[in-house]
Amino acid sequence: MQVDWLRSFVAVVDYGGFATAASHTFRAQSRISAHIGSLERELGVRLFDRRSRPVTLTRPGRTYIIHARSVLAQLDMGRNAVAAIHDRNHGHVSVASDPSTAPRFLPRLIHEFGQRHPDIRVELVDDLARVDDAVLAGRIQLALRPMLPSSRNTRLRGVTLWREPMRVVVHPNHPLAAQDEPVPLEDLERF
């Protein structure tokens, strides 16, 4: 069994398909398919139901993804432990951000981080739909977004980085248009 087979398998699961996995891992789609085929032959089971779009994990696939992630995490921890002996950080960090935050703040931060830690690769993720689950699963290490984690994920911690003033834009004849004072959020519920 090869590590690249596991990386391709996890990428197909994380990115929702063979083509997007190929794009995000900078591999040809045929290479991703070959890795998955080799892994399925090695295990003797089908890992994906290819009839559905996007592809979905089979029952054996849902079982195996947990172990594949664990193996890859252990390999990364081993690499980092060896790098730490030589006082060098090594690895990969995934950062999720909404489109309004990313261009304003992240280029400078990533550049400065890269200068201090050249052996750590930073990946930007712009899919915030399931970011809570991705952070809890370890697929994303940091998320910048305009809201705190949902209350159902009590294991996540949100820290306010800054506050931005919000404006209500209304028609000139609207009752709020005559107000000179800030409008409490509760007042917006009436309209």
N, C-alpha and C positions, 0 to 999 in steps of 0.2 A: 504494500500500500504506500502511496506517495503523498507527501504533505500537500502538494499542489492539487491533488484530487479533493482533499478536504477543503482547501481554500476555495476552490471552484464551487463545491457543493454549498458551502456557507454563503458564498456570494449570490448564487441563484436564489437561495431562500431569502436573503436580506434585501435583494433588489427586485425580487418578484418575477424573474424570468431569465432565460439564457442570454438574450440580446442585451438587456440592461446590465447583467452581471459581466458580460464581455466588455461592455463600454467602461464600466467602473473599475475593472481590474486590468484594463489595457491589454486584453487578450482577444484573439479571434473567437467568434462564436463557435466555430468548429472545434477549437481547442477546449472550450468549456464543455461542449457536448461530449468530446472524447474523454475528458476527465470524469464526467458523470457516468458515462458508459462503463469505463474501467472500474470505477468505484462500485457500481451496481453489480458487475460481474464478480468482483472480489467478494462482495457481501452475499451474492446470490439472491438479491431481491430488487424490486423496482423502488426507487426512492421518490419518484415524482409521478403524478398522474398528468401525463402530457396532453390528454384530451381536453382538459379545462384550460381556460385562458383567464387570468394568468395561471401558469402551472401551479399545482398544489402538491403538498407532500402527501405521500401515502402513509399508512399507519407505521410501517417500518421506517419511513423517512422522518416522521415526527419523533420517533424514538431515537434514531441515530443522530439527529441534529444536535441534541443535548451533548452527546459524547464527542461529536466533531468539534463543537465550540470549546469543550473542555480541553481536548488535545491541543488545539491551536493556542488557547490561553496558556497552557502549561509550557508549550514551546516558547512563546513570547516571554514568559516569566523566566525561563531558563536563559534565554538570550540576554535579557536585562540583568540578570544576576551576574553573568559572566562579564558583561560590559561594565557593571558597577565595580568589579575588581580593578578595572583599568580606569576608574573614575570617569566613565563616559556613559551618558544616558543614551539609550537606543530604544527605538520602538515606533509606535504609531498612536496618534491621538485623533479621534473623530470629534468634530465640533459642529453642532447643529445651530443654524441661525435663520431667522426670517429674512426675506429679501431686503427689507428696509434697513436692517441693522448691519448685515454683512458688508456692503460696500463702504459704509461710513466708518466702521470701527475695526474690522478684522484685517484689512491689508497691512496696516502699520503693526498691529499686534503680532500677526503671523511672521512678518519680516523680522521684528525684534526677537521673537521666540526662536526663529530659525538661526539667527546670528549666535544666540547663546547655546542652542541645542541642535547642531547641524545633523545629528544622526536620528532625530525624531521627525517622522513624516506626519504632517498635519493634513487631514482630509476634511473638507467642508461638506456638510450634508444640509440640503435645503428642504427636506421633507419633514415637517413638524407634526404631521398628522398623528403619528404614534411615538412621539419623542419620549414620553414618560416610560413606556415599555422598553424602548431602545436603551435608555440610560440605565434602567434597572437590570437589563440583560448584559450590560457592559459593551454594547455595540457603539454607544456614543458616550464620551466621557464628560462633555460639557455642552449645555444648550443655552443659547442666548435667545430670549423671546419676550414678547410684550406682556406675558402673564405668568403668574406663579403656577407651580405644578398643581394638578387637580387634587382635590381633597381625598380622592380614593387611593392615591399613592402616598401614604403617610411616610414611606421610607425616603422620599425625595425631599430635598431641602432647597428652597428658593431664596436667593439673596437679591435685594433690590440694588441695581447698579446706578440707576439714574431715574429721574421722573421728568416727564415731558408734559407741558401744558396742552390741554385739548380744547378745541374750539367747536362750538355748535354753529353751524351755518344754516340760516333759515331765510325764508322769503321776507321782504321788508314789511309785509302786512301781518306776519306771524306775531302772536302775543309776546314771545321771547325777544323779538327784535327791539323792543322799546327798553329793555333792561340794560343798565350800565354796569351792574354788579355781576360777579361770577354766578353762574347758574348751578345750584346744587344738583347732583345726579338724581336725587329723589324727585325734583321738579320735572325732569325729563320724562319720567314714567307717566305723567299725566297727558303727555302729547303723543 
